[in-house]
Amino acid sequence: MDNEFESNALPAQLLLNMRAIYGQLKRAERSAADLILTDPAHLAEMTIAEAAQTCGVSQPTFVRIARRLGFEGFAQLKSALKEAQSGERDARLPSDLYQHMNAGDDPYAIASQIIKASIQSMEDLLCVLDREQFNGTVEALLGARRIGFYGVGDAKIVAESAYHKFNRMGAVCDTSNDPDVQLVQASQLAAGDVCVLVSHSGRSRTTVATARRAREMGATVVSITNYPYSPLARMSDYVLTTASFMEHSGEVITKRISELVIIESLFISVLLRGGERYQQALARSNEALVENKL
């Protein structure tokens, strides 16, 4: 189904949401999803009974898939498909962009493609980032007694960035690269505390274990992940979803850029809404750091 995920016949937000949930769909739901991807124009003219009969699934299956894609029901999904047939959409970069690069390519051309991919990941993030989930996370952070930021692998870079930002404005924070220390710190959290976990796949064993421990202790769990039905997301009170599907290796930069933008957005939101206490603490931190500048 990879080619269908690159289709310009569907709205960008629907495509991104579909790609994020497709791997977790049951067989009947996947049949419904395949019809949406392969024949959206025809589906837009069908009744729900006709769509269900075409796929050999029940009508409630189409209602479920519509809701998973962010619509209230099948009628709203059809409306979006109809609108997509008449609108013009910008061409999207292929998710296997990195596979088409080779040693003989002009380095500047490679840089140009990577920059374009990064810009697209930002536009995609704006499509999928949920307002209620984001605002709820900000409110939880504003009221937090203590905040833990955790990630493993290169996700730890994002967690550490969050730690340094929030620490500089006076928030009481924890972070660690050590899986055992993460579990220990999570076990010290309590109701009123917040645990923020970063995992692109949402399937990191260490990160999920840390989330589970924090949840058991009564802390609010926030996940930053690409997959809204992943094990980590299912364990979270708030899920901040990215939309990075570029294929190359586990280290592709676009996924981390999206996560860093979410962290920066949370930081600025909390700083502005937190009043003078946070702003004065940040000013003191910045003043102290001047001593390390030449």
C-alpha positions as CSV (number, residue, x, y, z in Angstrom):
1,M,0.0,0.0,0.0
2,D,3.0,2.4,0.0
3,N,2.1,4.0,-3.3
4,E,-1.4,4.8,-2.1
5,F,0.1,6.6,0.9
6,E,1.8,9.0,-1.6
7,S,-1.5,9.8,-3.4
8,N,-2.6,13.3,-4.2
9,A,-6.2,12.2,-4.4
10,L,-6.7,12.5,-0.7
11,P,-6.4,15.4,1.8
12,A,-3.0,15.5,3.4
13,Q,-4.4,15.2,7.0
14,L,-6.4,12.1,6.1
15,L,-3.4,10.5,4.4
16,L,-1.2,11.2,7.4
17,N,-3.7,9.9,9.9
18,M,-4.2,6.8,7.8
19,R,-0.5,6.1,7.6
20,A,-0.2,6.5,11.3
21,I,-3.0,4.0,12.2
22,Y,-2.8,1.6,9.2
23,G,-0.4,-0.9,10.9
24,Q,-2.7,-1.2,13.9
25,L,-5.9,-1.9,12.0
26,K,-7.7,-5.2,12.2
27,R,-8.4,-7.1,9.0
28,A,-11.9,-5.7,8.4
29,E,-10.8,-2.2,9.2
30,R,-7.9,-2.5,6.8
31,S,-10.2,-3.6,4.0
32,A,-12.2,-0.4,4.6
33,A,-9.0,1.6,4.7
34,D,-7.8,0.1,1.4
35,L,-11.0,1.3,-0.3
36,I,-10.5,4.8,1.0
37,L,-6.9,4.8,-0.3
38,T,-7.4,3.1,-3.7
39,D,-10.8,4.5,-4.8
40,P,-11.7,7.6,-2.9
41,A,-13.8,9.2,-5.7
42,H,-16.1,6.2,-6.0
43,L,-16.4,5.8,-2.2
44,A,-17.4,9.5,-1.9
45,E,-20.6,8.6,-3.9
46,M,-21.4,5.4,-2.0
47,T,-23.8,4.9,0.8
48,I,-22.4,3.3,3.9
49,A,-24.3,0.1,3.0
50,E,-22.7,0.0,-0.5
51,A,-19.3,0.7,0.9
52,A,-19.6,-2.1,3.5
53,Q,-20.9,-4.5,0.8
54,T,-18.0,-3.6,-1.6
55,C,-15.4,-4.5,1.1
56,G,-17.3,-7.4,2.7
57,V,-17.3,-5.7,6.1
58,S,-20.0,-4.4,8.5
59,Q,-21.3,-0.9,8.4
60,P,-19.9,-0.2,11.9
61,T,-16.5,-1.0,10.6
62,F,-16.7,2.1,8.3
63,V,-17.9,4.2,11.2
64,R,-14.9,3.1,13.3
65,I,-12.4,3.8,10.6
66,A,-13.9,7.2,10.0
67,R,-13.6,8.1,13.6
68,R,-10.0,6.8,13.8
69,L,-9.2,9.1,11.0
70,G,-10.6,12.1,13.0
71,F,-14.1,12.3,11.6
72,E,-17.4,12.2,13.5
73,G,-18.7,9.5,11.2
74,F,-19.0,8.1,7.6
75,A,-20.9,11.2,6.3
76,Q,-18.1,13.5,7.3
77,L,-15.5,11.2,5.8
78,K,-17.4,11.3,2.5
79,S,-17.6,15.1,2.6
80,A,-13.9,15.3,3.0
81,L,-13.4,12.9,0.0
82,K,-15.7,14.9,-2.2
83,E,-13.9,18.2,-1.4
84,A,-10.6,16.5,-2.1
85,Q,-11.7,15.7,-5.7
86,S,-12.3,19.3,-6.5
87,G,-9.4,20.9,-4.7
88,E,-5.8,21.3,-5.9
89,R,-3.0,19.9,-3.7
90,D,0.7,20.4,-3.7
91,A,2.8,17.4,-4.7
92,R,4.3,15.6,-1.7
93,L,7.8,14.3,-1.4
94,P,7.9,10.5,-1.6
95,S,8.5,8.7,1.8
96,D,11.4,6.8,0.2
97,L,13.2,10.0,-0.8
98,Y,16.4,8.9,0.9
99,Q,16.5,5.7,-1.1
100,H,16.8,7.7,-4.3
101,M,20.0,9.5,-3.1
102,N,23.4,8.1,-4.0
103,A,27.1,8.8,-3.9
104,G,27.0,10.4,-7.3
105,D,24.4,13.1,-6.4
106,D,25.4,16.7,-6.1
107,P,25.8,17.4,-2.3
108,Y,23.9,20.6,-2.6
109,A,21.0,18.8,-4.3
110,I,21.0,16.3,-1.4
111,A,20.9,19.2,1.1
112,S,18.0,20.8,-0.8
113,Q,16.0,17.6,-0.7
114,I,16.6,17.1,3.1
115,I,15.6,20.7,3.8
116,K,12.4,20.2,1.7
117,A,11.6,17.0,3.6
118,S,12.1,18.9,6.9
119,I,9.8,21.7,5.8
120,Q,7.2,19.1,4.7
121,S,7.4,17.4,8.1
122,M,6.6,20.7,9.8
123,E,3.6,21.3,7.5
124,D,2.4,17.7,8.3
125,L,2.9,18.2,12.0
126,L,0.5,21.2,11.8
127,C,-2.0,18.9,10.1
128,V,-2.0,16.2,12.8
129,L,-1.2,18.0,16.1
130,D,-4.4,17.9,18.1
131,R,-5.4,21.2,19.7
132,E,-7.1,19.7,22.8
133,Q,-4.3,17.3,23.4
134,F,-1.7,20.0,23.2
135,N,-3.6,22.5,25.3
136,G,-4.3,19.8,27.9
137,T,-0.6,19.1,28.0
138,V,0.3,22.7,28.6
139,E,-2.2,22.9,31.5
140,A,-0.8,19.8,33.1
141,L,2.8,21.2,32.8
142,L,1.7,24.5,34.3
143,G,0.3,22.7,37.4
144,A,3.1,20.1,37.7
145,R,5.1,19.8,40.9
146,R,7.7,17.8,39.1
147,I,8.3,16.9,35.4
148,G,10.3,14.0,34.0
149,F,11.5,14.0,30.4
150,Y,12.6,10.6,29.0
151,G,13.7,9.0,25.7
152,V,16.2,6.4,24.6
153,G,18.5,6.2,21.6
154,D,18.5,9.5,19.7
155,A,15.1,10.4,21.3
156,K,17.1,11.2,24.4
157,I,18.4,14.3,22.6
158,V,14.8,15.6,22.5
159,A,14.2,14.7,26.2
160,E,17.4,16.4,27.3
161,S,16.6,19.5,25.3
162,A,13.2,19.6,27.1
163,Y,14.9,19.1,30.4
164,H,17.3,22.0,29.9
165,K,14.6,24.4,28.6
166,F,12.2,23.8,31.5
167,N,15.0,23.6,34.1
168,R,16.2,27.1,33.0
169,M,12.8,28.6,33.7
170,G,12.7,27.2,37.2
171,A,10.6,24.0,36.7
172,V,11.7,21.1,38.9
173,C,12.7,18.4,36.3
174,D,14.3,15.0,36.0
175,T,15.9,13.2,33.1
176,S,18.4,10.4,32.5
177,N,19.8,8.3,29.7
178,D,20.0,5.2,32.0
179,P,17.0,2.9,31.7
180,D,17.3,1.9,35.4
181,V,17.5,5.5,36.5
182,Q,14.5,6.3,34.4
183,L,12.4,3.7,36.2
184,V,13.7,4.9,39.6
185,Q,12.9,8.5,38.8
186,A,9.4,7.5,37.5
187,S,8.8,5.7,40.7
188,Q,9.3,8.9,42.6
189,L,6.6,10.7,40.7
190,A,3.1,11.2,42.2
191,A,-0.3,12.7,41.4
192,G,0.2,16.2,40.2
193,D,3.5,15.4,38.5
194,V,4.0,15.0,34.7
195,C,6.1,12.4,32.8
196,V,6.8,13.3,29.2
197,L,8.1,10.5,27.0
198,V,9.5,10.7,23.5
199,S,9.4,7.7,21.1
200,H,8.9,7.9,17.4
201,S,7.6,4.3,17.2
202,G,5.9,4.3,20.6
203,R,7.3,0.8,21.0
204,S,10.5,1.3,22.9
205,R,10.5,-1.2,25.7
206,T,12.3,1.1,28.2
207,T,10.1,4.1,27.4
208,V,6.9,2.1,27.7
209,A,8.1,0.6,31.0
210,T,8.9,4.1,32.3
211,A,5.4,5.3,31.2
212,R,3.8,2.4,33.0
213,R,5.6,3.1,36.2
214,A,4.8,6.8,36.1
215,R,1.1,6.0,35.5
216,E,1.1,3.5,38.4
217,M,2.4,6.3,40.7
218,G,-0.4,8.6,39.6
219,A,1.5,11.0,37.4
220,T,0.1,12.5,34.2
221,V,1.7,10.7,31.2
222,V,2.4,12.6,28.0
223,S,3.7,10.9,24.9
224,I,5.3,12.4,21.8
225,T,5.1,9.8,19.1
226,N,4.3,9.2,15.5
227,Y,1.8,6.5,16.1
228,P,-1.4,7.3,18.1
229,Y,-2.4,3.6,18.7
230,S,1.1,2.5,19.8
231,P,1.7,0.9,23.2
232,L,3.1,4.1,24.5
233,A,0.2,6.2,23.2
234,R,-2.3,3.8,24.7
235,M,-0.7,4.3,28.1
236,S,-0.8,8.1,27.9
237,D,-3.2,10.7,29.2
238,Y,-2.1,13.1,26.4
239,V,-0.7,12.1,23.0
240,L,1.1,14.6,20.9
241,T,1.4,13.1,17.4
242,T,4.0,13.8,14.8
243,A,3.8,12.9,11.2
244,S,7.2,11.8,10.0
245,F,7.2,8.9,7.6
246,M,10.5,9.4,5.7
247,E,12.2,6.0,5.2
248,H,15.9,5.7,5.5
249,S,17.1,4.5,8.9
250,G,16.2,4.9,12.6
251,E,18.2,8.1,12.6
252,V,16.3,10.1,10.0
253,I,16.3,13.7,11.2
254,T,12.8,14.8,10.2
255,K,11.2,12.8,13.0
256,R,13.4,14.5,15.6
257,I,12.8,18.0,14.2
258,S,9.1,17.5,14.7
259,E,9.6,16.3,18.2
260,L,11.9,19.3,19.0
261,V,9.3,21.7,17.6
262,I,6.7,20.2,19.9
263,I,9.0,20.6,22.9
264,E,9.8,24.2,21.9
265,S,6.0,25.0,21.5
266,L,5.3,23.5,25.0
267,F,8.2,25.5,26.5
268,I,7.1,28.8,25.1
269,S,3.4,28.2,26.0
270,V,4.2,27.3,29.6
271,L,6.7,30.3,29.8
272,L,4.1,32.8,28.6
273,R,1.2,31.4,30.6
274,G,3.2,30.8,33.7
275,G,3.6,34.5,34.6
276,E,6.5,36.3,36.1
277,R,7.8,33.4,38.1
278,Y,9.0,31.4,35.1
279,Q,10.1,34.5,33.2
280,Q,12.2,35.8,36.0
281,A,13.7,32.4,36.6
282,L,14.6,32.2,32.9
283,A,16.1,35.7,33.0
284,R,18.3,34.7,36.0
285,S,19.4,31.6,34.2
286,N,20.4,33.5,31.1
287,E,22.2,36.1,33.2
288,A,24.2,33.3,34.9
289,L,25.1,31.7,31.6
290,V,26.7,34.9,30.4
291,E,29.7,34.0,32.5
292,N,30.5,31.1,30.2
293,K,30.5,33.3,27.1
294,L,33.7,34.8,25.6
